[in-house]
Amino acid sequence: MPTGLMTADDLVAVTGMKTSTKQAEWFNESYGVRVIRRSDGAPVITWETWEALNHKTYGISSNGQGPKKRLVLVSDNRNQK
């Protein structure tokens, strides 16, 4: 599995959306998270976060102890000017 930040092409492949605004909306609608966005509006998400979102959604745990109770993901930057 890839690691590190998703590229622009990765985000299109995962979300099916071409614009950064639609990609961010997709993550919010699909997983209930507001992703961090760069100054140009592009979502910033790692492959590890993507995996954690999927694990949480499907109740999978990598340690064999069931789903985690708390998962800290990403925050938005609405308060930045």
Secondary structure, DSSP 8 states (H G I E B T S, - for coil): ---SB--HHHHHHHH---SHHHHHHHHHHHHS---EE-TTS-EE-BHHHHHHHHHHHHT--TTSS-S-S--------TT--
